[in-house]
Amino acid sequence: MRRLSEDERYMREAIRQARKAAAIYDVPIGCVIVHEGKIIARGYNRRNADKSTLAHAEILAIRKAMKKIGDWRLEECTMYVTLEPCQMCSGAIVQARIPRVVIGAMNPKAGCAGSILNILEMPQFNHQCEVVRGVLGEECSEMMSEYFKDLRIRKKEGTA
């Protein structure tokens, strides 16, 4: 049996976070931030639960990581996120100076790490990220598909 890579191991934890979002009927997006080989922050999408546009997995994890490190600069961290970040989250990642971002599934409708825009690697900004795409991508993508399939069923039944 093949041994999980470090990226896969941390993406598995991001997937666990995404499942927490799904359990509260939020879009299943999860995120972890790693510093010196340890997870220092976790986040999962809570937009519906918190009734907040800002309650994205990445933003919640960034806030926790900054508090843990004691600085707004996360220059020695890696972010693992199950879905390609949107423009708000990509901007926050650049602002936090996160040097490396590992993405599960791409988001052709709203992604800003290569799909619609590529905010994370724009040379015009004072910070660019190394981006790794597609780590456990199929699993991350399937989780999203299942969520929206279930949502359509719940809407049809009037339970959403």
C-alpha positions, 0 to 999 in steps of 0.5 A, a space after each residue: 500500500 502506498 504511503 500518504 505524502 505529507 500534502 495528502 496527510 494534511 489535505 485529509 485533515 482539511 477534508 475532515 474539516 469540510 465534513 464538519 461544514 457539510 454536517 451543519 448544511 454548509 458548503 463542504 470546504 475545509 482548511 488547515 494551516 501548518 507551521 513547522 510540521 504541526 497544524 496550528 489552525 483549522 477552519 471550515 465553511 460557516 457562511 450559512 451557519 454564521 450568516 456571514 459572507 466572511 465565514 469562509 474556511 480560509 478566513 477562519 483558519 487565517 484568523 486562528 493561525 495569526 492568533 497562534 503565531 502572534 503576528 499577521 504574517 504567516 510567512 513560514 506556513 502552508 495552507 491546505 484547502 479542499 476547494 480553490 480559494 475565492 477572490 476574498 480568500 486569495 487576497 487574504 492569503 496574499 496579505 498574510 504572506 502565506 508562501 505555499 497553498 495546497 488545493 484539493 479541487 479547482 473551482 471553475 465558477 469562482 476560483 482565484 488561484 488559476 481558474 478565473 483569476 490567479 491572485 496567488 501567483 500574480 507577479 504584480 503583487 508584493 507576495 506570490 505563493 507557490 501553489 500545488 493543485 489537485 491533491 486528493 482532488 477527486 475526493 474533494 470534488 466528489 464531496 462538493 458534488 454530493 453536497 449539491 446533489 443532496 441540497 437539490 433533493 432537500 430543496 425539492 422536499 422543502 427541507 433546505 
